Amino acid sequence: MEEQPSTRIVLILDDNPGTGVLETLLQTANDLVDELLTRPRRAQELYDQLPEGVRRQAQPAAGS
C-alpha cells in the first residue's frame, strides 16, 4: 500500500446558493481523481500492453 500524504485540508462551504462553489469543488475533486488515480492506472495499462522487448528497452539502465 502506498504511503498517504499527512497533509489535511479543511474546506468550509458558504451556505449562499448560486455561488458555484459546489460545482467548482466537484470539478476539482474530479480533476484530482483523474490526475492521481485514473491517468497513472491508464498509463500502466498501456505500458503493460507493450511487447516485452519494448518494455525492457523503455526501462532505465541499472546504475544510470
C-alpha positions, 0 to 999 in steps of 0.5 A, spaced: 500 500 500 502 506 498 504 511 503 498 517 504 500 524 504 499 527 512 497 533 509 489 535 511 485 540 508 479 543 511 474 546 506 468 550 509 462 551 504 458 558 504 451 556 505 449 562 499 446 558 493 448 560 486 455 561 488 458 555 484 462 553 489 459 546 489 460 545 482 467 548 482 469 543 488 466 537 484 470 539 478 476 539 482 475 533 486 474 530 479 480 533 476 484 530 482 481 523 481 483 523 474 490 526 475 492 521 481 488 515 480 485 514 473 491 517 468 497 513 472 492 506 472 491 508 464 498 509 463 500 502 466 495 499 462 498 501 456 505 500 458 503 493 460 500 492 453 507 493 450 511 487 447 516 485 452 522 487 448 519 494 448 518 494 455 525 492 457 528 497 452 523 503 455 526 501 462 532 505 465 539 502 465 541 499 472 546 504 475 544 510 470 
